[in-house]
Amino acid sequence: MTQSTPSLVPRVLSTDGLVLRPFVEADEPAVAEAFHDRGILHWAVGRAVAGAPEAERAGMWLRLRILSWETGSAAFAVTDASDGTLLGSVGVRDVNRLPDQAVLGYWVTPKARGRGVATRALDAASRWSFAAPEKGGLGLHRLSLDHALLNPASCRVATKAGFRLEGTMRDFYVDADGQRHDSHLHARLATDRRPGAVTAAAP
Ligand SMILES: CC(C)(COP(=O)(O)OP(=O)(O)OC[C@H]1O[C@@H](n2cnc3c(N)ncnc32)[C@H](O)[C@@H]1OP(=O)(O)O)[C@@H](O)C(=O)NCCC(=O)NCCS
């Protein structure tokens, strides 16, 4: 049985050199720049955006992320805490579509890769998702994510952020070119032990 998905209160999360905040329209040039990366287009934005004319992709993707909070998903811009540069995105979608669960996804700009941005951002969004509502969190129990087997970087990020491998889903992911890929299912539970903390505040 599914539950309804009420709107979410927008939040800003701070963790270890990163600030995760809701996307704003002014992010469009940086998102457009990020979408020049083939990996992001292929694995992380969905077929509708990847198949749209290049000039429309960033705006199309961004509009849905800005609206996401009203429709039961949380899209965070991952930014550098020191200068505000957009480093990537982490999304918590389908919140409570299945009771106490959500699905996460992420990308990081090519320039920002290789320094733990995806791992830290995914971990911060997860902690917030598990945190109790009275502490500004979502109070969820189970978070899952998937990645194509051809994307070992995403597998490593998931594992490092505490999302255990649960199995392989055959032909699960349909890429931007319409090809189907077997995908790993990973999940992290609120009861899995992880160190550290994240602070959540209003934007
Ligand atoms: C996957 C992605 C998010 C990784 O971002 P990142 O910030 O560079 O990742 P991190 O720095 O947190 O790296 C975490 C681990 O992954 C490993 N990793 C990163 N890129 C890798 C690659 N291409 N191949 C294998 N391992 C890789 C890192 O070495 C690190 O492991 P280590 O600490 O044991 O060395 C980024 O490459 C990306 O945005 N790719 C395109 C979009 C995408 O695939 N999104 C996920 C869709 S499921």
The ligand as a Tripos MOL2 file, in Angstrom:
@<TRIPOS>MOLECULE
LIG
   48    50     1     0     0
SMALL
NO_CHARGES

@<TRIPOS>ATOM
      1 C1         29.8310    8.9550   -9.9180 C.3       1 LIG1
      2 C2         30.1890   10.3680   -9.4630 C.3       1 LIG1
      3 C3         28.9620   10.9710   -8.7960 C.3       1 LIG1
      4 C4         31.3630   10.3020   -8.4620 C.3       1 LIG1
      5 O1         31.5560   11.5970   -7.8980 O.3       1 LIG1
      6 P1         32.8860   11.9450   -7.0520 P.3       1 LIG1
      7 O2         32.5890   13.1570   -6.2360 O.co2     1 LIG1
      8 O3         34.0630   11.9880   -7.9350 O.co2     1 LIG1
      9 O4         32.9950   10.6650   -6.1040 O.3       1 LIG1
     10 P2         33.9090   10.5540   -4.7910 P.3       1 LIG1
     11 O5         35.0690   11.4830   -4.9150 O.co2     1 LIG1
     12 O6         32.9960   10.6830   -3.6190 O.co2     1 LIG1
     13 O7         34.4560    9.0860   -4.9380 O.3       1 LIG1
     14 C5         34.0080    8.0280   -4.1390 C.3       1 LIG1
     15 C6         34.7360    6.7770   -4.5450 C.3       1 LIG1
     16 O8         34.4550    6.4500   -5.9090 O.3       1 LIG1
     17 C7         35.6670    6.2200   -6.5920 C.3       1 LIG1
     18 N1         35.5200    6.6330   -7.9830 N.ar      1 LIG1
     19 C8         35.2630    7.8820   -8.4380 C.ar      1 LIG1
     20 N2         35.2490    7.8550   -9.7960 N.ar      1 LIG1
     21 C9         35.5250    6.5850  -10.1650 C.ar      1 LIG1
     22 C10        35.6360    5.9340  -11.4100 C.ar      1 LIG1
     23 N3         35.4520    6.6010  -12.5800 N.pl3     1 LIG1
     24 N4         35.8940    4.5930  -11.4220 N.ar      1 LIG1
     25 C11        36.0360    3.9000  -10.2660 C.ar      1 LIG1
     26 N5         35.9470    4.4720   -9.0430 N.ar      1 LIG1
     27 C12        35.6860    5.7990   -9.0000 C.ar      1 LIG1
     28 C13        36.6690    7.0960   -5.8720 C.3       1 LIG1
     29 O9         37.9970    6.6450   -6.1160 O.3       1 LIG1
     30 C14        36.2480    6.9200   -4.4350 C.3       1 LIG1
     31 O10        36.6990    5.6940   -3.9060 O.3       1 LIG1
     32 P3         38.0450    5.6210   -3.0190 P.3       1 LIG1
     33 O11        37.8730    6.6450   -1.9260 O.co2     1 LIG1
     34 O12        38.0560    4.2240   -2.5530 O.co2     1 LIG1
     35 O13        39.1770    5.9830   -3.9270 O.co2     1 LIG1
     36 C15        30.6160   11.2720  -10.6550 C.3       1 LIG1
     37 O14        31.6570   10.6160  -11.3480 O.3       1 LIG1
     38 C16        29.4760   11.5630  -11.6210 C.2       1 LIG1
     39 O15        28.7460   12.5220  -11.4220 O.2       1 LIG1
     40 N6         29.3300   10.7390  -12.6680 N.am      1 LIG1
     41 C17        28.2900   10.9690  -13.6820 C.3       1 LIG1
     42 C18        26.8650   10.8860  -13.1250 C.3       1 LIG1
     43 C19        26.6070    9.5830  -12.4030 C.2       1 LIG1
     44 O16        27.0920    8.5190  -12.7890 O.2       1 LIG1
     45 N7         25.7670    9.6710  -11.3480 N.am      1 LIG1
     46 C20        25.3250    8.4830  -10.6270 C.3       1 LIG1
     47 C21        24.1480    7.8980  -11.3360 C.3       1 LIG1
     48 S1         23.6640    6.3460  -10.5790 S.3       1 LIG1
@<TRIPOS>BOND
     1     1     2 1
     2     2     3 1
     3     2     4 1
     4     2    36 1
     5     4     5 1
     6     5     6 1
     7     6     7 2
     8     6     8 1
     9     6     9 1
    10     9    10 1
    11    10    11 2
    12    10    12 1
    13    10    13 1
    14    13    14 1
    15    14    15 1
    16    15    16 1
    17    15    30 1
    18    16    17 1
    19    17    18 1
    20    17    28 1
    21    18    19 ar
    22    18    27 ar
    23    19    20 ar
    24    20    21 ar
    25    21    22 ar
    26    21    27 ar
    27    22    23 1
    28    22    24 ar
    29    24    25 ar
    30    25    26 ar
    31    26    27 ar
    32    28    29 1
    33    28    30 1
    34    30    31 1
    35    31    32 1
    36    32    33 2
    37    32    34 1
    38    32    35 1
    39    36    37 1
    40    36    38 1
    41    38    39 2
    42    38    40 1
    43    40    41 1
    44    41    42 1
    45    42    43 1
    46    43    44 2
    47    43    45 1
    48    45    46 1
    49    46    47 1
    50    47    48 1
@<TRIPOS>SUBSTRUCTURE
     1 LIG1         1 GROUP 0 **** ****
